[in-house]
Amino acid sequence: MQLGFWKAPQGNFGDDLNLWLWPRLLPGRFTAVSDTVFIGIGSILDHRFDRFPRKIVLGAGARSQDSVPPLNPSWRVLAVRGPLTAAALGVAPELAATDPAILVRKWVSKVPGSRDTGLVPYFEWSDAWRTICASCSFRLIPPTLPVEAFLEAIRGCSRILSESLHGAIVADALRIPWFPLRCLNRRIEGDTHLFKWRDWCGSLGIEFKELELPPLWTPETPSSLAKLRAGIKARWIAHLLKAHAARGEFLLSPSEIVDERMARLLRAVDVLRDGALFG
């Protein structure tokens, strides 16, 4: 099979995790070129894979209700990210397992006694986050880090604030409380942001909520006025983050649901490993 995923030029943990996770679960099954594409982690259920004669889905998600391709005999859907994706595709609700990034739990565990609060920005992140995190005494965890470094940073925290969906997913898998942020990602992703978060949260029975912040980006024209405005905004964001952390409002799915969803995904992996999906 050929591994199908999106590759950000600067790197993005959630997408790059495909290259780390799937060869561990399905060793020797992937090649550089194949007529069969395996679609695992990411909001990538759209028309980008139409050219492949055979398409296998194990955990991927849609970007919106209307972004999905029509299913036909060239598709085999073993699992999807959540109930919104399942409804958009028109597949059985029980195929809404959860995001496969939860499976890092097989190899990674939380550091006992860790105390840091980590902050994971959107992958197109601004350097202003460094100043904000320093003023809050938070650990900045860019999703552009290599996969191993990102996992190590997450596992060393006691709680996570995250613009990145996969920052929250990994935290939840490792039983680290987390809370979503909406900042720069609301400007870039639009409606996709809410769809994918609600889709994943729905897979684990979590009521989605988030801390909405002013949009933060590095000024394209670094004039004195732009720098002043950015500085004021950064200080306000730092205040909002510290206030939220002080309230202690974080989310975590029930452990029994995490265990069941992991088992469901691993059964799907077994079907792929042992079965002939296409006649």
C-alpha positions as CSV (number, residue, x, y, z in Angstrom):
1,M,0.0,0.0,0.0
2,Q,1.0,3.6,-0.5
3,L,0.6,5.8,2.6
4,G,-1.7,8.7,1.8
5,F,-1.3,11.9,3.9
6,W,-0.7,15.6,3.7
7,K,2.8,16.9,4.2
8,A,3.3,20.4,5.5
9,P,6.5,22.0,4.2
10,Q,7.5,23.1,7.7
11,G,6.3,19.9,9.3
12,N,3.1,19.2,11.2
13,F,2.9,16.6,13.9
14,G,-0.6,15.2,13.2
15,D,0.3,14.6,9.5
16,D,3.9,13.5,10.1
17,L,2.7,10.9,12.7
18,N,1.5,8.7,9.8
19,L,5.1,7.9,9.0
20,W,5.8,7.0,12.7
21,L,2.7,5.1,13.6
22,W,1.6,3.0,10.7
23,P,4.9,1.2,9.9
24,R,4.9,0.1,13.6
25,L,1.5,-1.3,13.4
26,L,1.7,-2.7,9.8
27,P,5.4,-3.4,9.2
28,G,6.5,-4.2,5.7
29,R,3.1,-3.3,4.2
30,F,3.9,0.1,2.7
31,T,5.7,1.0,-0.5
32,A,6.5,4.2,-2.3
33,V,4.1,3.6,-5.2
34,S,1.0,1.4,-5.2
35,D,-2.4,1.1,-6.8
36,T,-3.8,1.0,-3.2
37,V,-3.7,4.0,-0.9
38,F,-4.0,3.8,2.8
39,I,-5.6,6.9,4.4
40,G,-5.0,7.1,8.1
41,I,-4.5,10.3,10.1
42,G,-5.7,13.7,8.9
43,S,-8.6,15.7,7.7
44,I,-8.1,14.3,4.2
45,L,-11.2,12.5,3.2
46,D,-11.9,14.4,-0.1
47,H,-11.1,14.0,-3.8
48,R,-7.3,14.0,-3.6
49,F,-7.2,10.2,-3.7
50,D,-9.6,9.7,-6.6
51,R,-6.9,8.5,-9.0
52,F,-6.2,5.4,-6.9
53,P,-8.0,2.2,-8.0
54,R,-8.3,1.1,-4.3
55,K,-8.6,3.2,-1.2
56,I,-8.5,2.0,2.4
57,V,-9.6,4.3,5.3
58,L,-8.6,3.7,8.8
59,G,-9.3,6.7,11.0
60,A,-9.1,9.7,8.7
61,G,-11.6,12.5,9.0
62,A,-13.5,14.9,6.7
63,R,-13.0,18.7,6.5
64,S,-16.7,19.4,6.3
65,Q,-20.0,17.8,5.7
66,D,-19.6,18.5,2.0
67,S,-15.9,17.7,1.4
68,V,-16.2,14.0,1.2
69,P,-16.1,12.0,-2.0
70,P,-19.0,9.6,-2.9
71,L,-18.2,6.0,-1.9
72,N,-18.0,3.3,-4.5
73,P,-16.5,-0.2,-4.7
74,S,-13.0,1.3,-4.8
75,W,-13.3,2.3,-1.2
76,R,-13.0,0.2,2.0
77,V,-13.8,2.1,5.2
78,L,-12.6,0.3,8.3
79,A,-12.8,3.3,10.7
80,V,-13.2,7.1,10.6
81,R,-12.3,9.9,13.1
82,G,-15.7,10.6,14.5
83,P,-19.5,10.7,14.1
84,L,-19.6,13.8,11.9
85,T,-17.3,12.1,9.3
86,A,-19.3,8.9,9.5
87,A,-22.5,10.8,8.8
88,A,-20.9,12.8,5.9
89,L,-19.7,9.6,4.3
90,G,-23.0,7.8,5.0
91,V,-21.2,4.8,6.8
92,A,-22.4,3.0,9.9
93,P,-22.1,5.0,13.1
94,E,-20.0,2.2,14.7
95,L,-17.2,3.0,12.3
96,A,-16.7,6.3,14.1
97,A,-13.9,5.0,16.2
98,T,-11.6,8.0,17.0
99,D,-8.5,9.5,15.6
100,P,-5.7,6.9,15.3
101,A,-3.2,9.2,17.0
102,I,-4.6,7.8,20.2
103,L,-2.6,4.7,19.4
104,V,0.6,6.4,20.5
105,R,-0.5,5.2,23.9
106,K,0.9,1.7,22.9
107,W,4.5,3.1,23.0
108,V,4.4,6.4,25.0
109,S,3.3,7.1,28.6
110,K,3.0,10.2,30.8
111,V,6.0,11.2,32.9
112,P,5.0,10.6,36.5
113,G,5.0,13.8,38.6
114,S,5.3,16.1,35.6
115,R,4.2,19.7,36.5
116,D,4.5,21.9,33.4
117,T,1.6,23.4,31.5
118,G,2.2,23.0,27.8
119,L,0.9,25.1,25.0
120,V,0.6,23.8,21.4
121,P,0.0,26.4,18.8
122,Y,-1.4,25.8,15.3
123,F,1.3,24.6,12.9
124,E,1.4,27.9,11.1
125,W,2.4,29.6,14.4
126,S,3.7,33.0,15.3
127,D,6.9,33.7,17.2
128,A,4.8,35.8,19.5
129,W,3.9,32.6,21.3
130,R,7.4,32.4,22.7
131,T,7.0,35.6,24.5
132,I,3.5,34.7,25.7
133,C,4.6,31.3,27.0
134,A,7.6,32.8,28.8
135,S,5.3,35.3,30.6
136,C,2.9,32.5,31.6
137,S,5.7,30.1,32.5
138,F,4.2,27.6,30.0
139,R,6.2,25.2,27.9
140,L,5.8,26.0,24.2
141,I,5.4,22.8,22.1
142,P,5.4,23.7,18.4
143,P,3.7,21.0,16.2
144,T,6.5,21.5,13.7
145,L,8.8,19.6,16.0
146,P,9.9,16.1,14.9
147,V,7.4,13.4,16.0
148,E,9.6,12.0,18.8
149,A,10.5,15.4,20.2
150,F,6.8,16.4,20.1
151,L,5.7,13.3,22.0
152,E,8.5,13.8,24.6
153,A,7.4,17.4,25.2
154,I,3.7,16.4,25.6
155,R,4.4,13.5,27.9
156,G,6.4,15.8,30.2
157,C,3.4,18.1,30.9
158,S,0.7,17.9,33.5
159,R,-1.9,19.7,31.3
160,I,-2.1,21.0,27.8
161,L,-3.6,24.1,26.1
162,S,-3.8,23.4,22.4
163,E,-4.7,25.1,19.1
164,S,-3.6,21.9,17.4
165,L,-6.1,19.1,17.4
166,H,-3.4,16.5,17.6
167,G,-1.9,18.2,20.6
168,A,-5.1,17.5,22.4
169,I,-5.5,14.0,21.1
170,V,-2.0,12.9,22.3
171,A,-2.6,14.6,25.6
172,D,-5.9,12.7,26.0
173,A,-4.3,9.4,25.0
174,L,-1.6,9.9,27.7
175,R,-4.3,10.9,30.3
176,I,-3.1,14.5,30.5
177,P,-5.9,17.1,30.9
178,W,-6.2,19.5,28.0
179,F,-8.3,22.4,26.7
180,P,-8.8,23.7,23.1
181,L,-7.7,27.2,22.0
182,R,-9.1,29.2,19.1
183,C,-6.7,31.8,18.0
184,L,-4.7,31.9,14.7
185,N,-6.5,28.7,13.5
186,R,-9.9,30.5,13.4
187,R,-8.4,32.9,10.8
188,I,-6.9,30.1,8.6
189,E,-9.2,27.1,8.9
190,G,-12.6,28.7,9.1
191,D,-15.5,26.2,9.5
192,T,-13.0,23.2,9.2
193,H,-11.7,24.1,12.7
194,L,-15.1,23.4,14.4
195,F,-15.9,20.4,12.3
196,K,-12.8,18.5,13.0
197,W,-12.7,19.3,16.7
198,R,-16.4,18.4,17.2
199,D,-15.9,15.2,15.1
200,W,-13.1,14.0,17.3
201,C,-14.7,15.1,20.6
202,G,-17.9,13.4,19.6
203,S,-16.0,10.1,19.1
204,L,-15.0,10.2,22.8
205,G,-18.3,11.6,24.3
206,I,-16.7,14.9,25.1
207,E,-18.8,18.1,25.0
208,F,-16.7,20.4,22.9
209,K,-15.8,23.9,24.3
210,E,-12.8,26.2,23.7
211,L,-11.1,29.3,24.9
212,E,-11.4,31.9,22.2
213,L,-8.5,34.3,21.9
214,P,-7.7,37.3,19.6
215,P,-6.1,36.0,16.4
216,L,-2.4,36.1,16.7
217,W,0.1,36.4,13.8
218,T,3.4,38.0,13.0
219,P,2.9,41.3,11.2
220,E,3.8,41.1,7.5
221,T,5.0,44.7,7.7
222,P,6.9,45.2,11.0
223,S,6.1,48.9,11.4
224,S,6.3,50.5,14.8
225,L,2.5,50.6,15.0
226,A,2.1,47.0,14.0
227,K,4.7,45.9,16.6
228,L,2.8,48.0,19.3
229,R,-0.5,46.4,18.4
230,A,1.0,42.9,18.4
231,G,2.6,43.5,21.8
232,I,-0.7,44.7,23.3
233,K,-2.5,41.7,21.9
234,A,0.2,39.3,23.1
235,R,-0.1,40.7,26.7
236,W,-3.9,40.3,26.6
237,I,-3.6,36.7,25.3
238,A,-1.1,35.9,28.1
239,H,-3.6,37.4,30.7
240,L,-6.5,35.2,29.3
241,L,-4.3,32.1,29.3
242,K,-3.1,32.6,32.9
243,A,-6.7,33.3,34.0
244,H,-7.9,30.1,32.3
245,A,-5.1,28.0,33.8
246,A,-5.9,29.4,37.3
247,R,-9.5,28.4,36.9
248,G,-8.3,24.8,36.3
249,E,-10.8,24.2,33.5
250,F,-9.5,21.3,31.5
251,L,-11.0,18.3,29.7
252,L,-10.3,14.5,29.7
253,S,-12.3,11.7,28.2
254,P,-13.3,8.7,30.4
255,S,-10.5,6.0,30.5
256,E,-12.9,3.2,29.6
257,I,-13.9,5.0,26.4
258,V,-10.3,5.5,25.4
259,D,-9.6,1.8,26.0
260,E,-12.6,0.7,24.0
261,R,-11.8,3.1,21.1
262,M,-8.2,1.8,21.0
263,A,-9.4,-1.8,20.9
264,R,-11.8,-0.9,18.1
265,L,-8.9,0.7,16.0
266,L,-6.6,-2.2,16.7
267,R,-9.3,-4.7,15.5
268,A,-9.5,-2.7,12.3
269,V,-5.7,-2.9,12.0
270,D,-6.0,-6.7,12.4
271,V,-8.7,-6.9,9.7
272,L,-6.3,-5.0,7.3
273,R,-3.3,-7.2,8.3
274,D,-5.1,-10.5,8.0
275,G,-7.9,-10.0,5.5
276,A,-8.4,-9.6,1.7
277,L,-10.3,-6.3,1.5
278,F,-10.7,-6.3,-2.3
279,G,-11.9,-9.3,-4.3
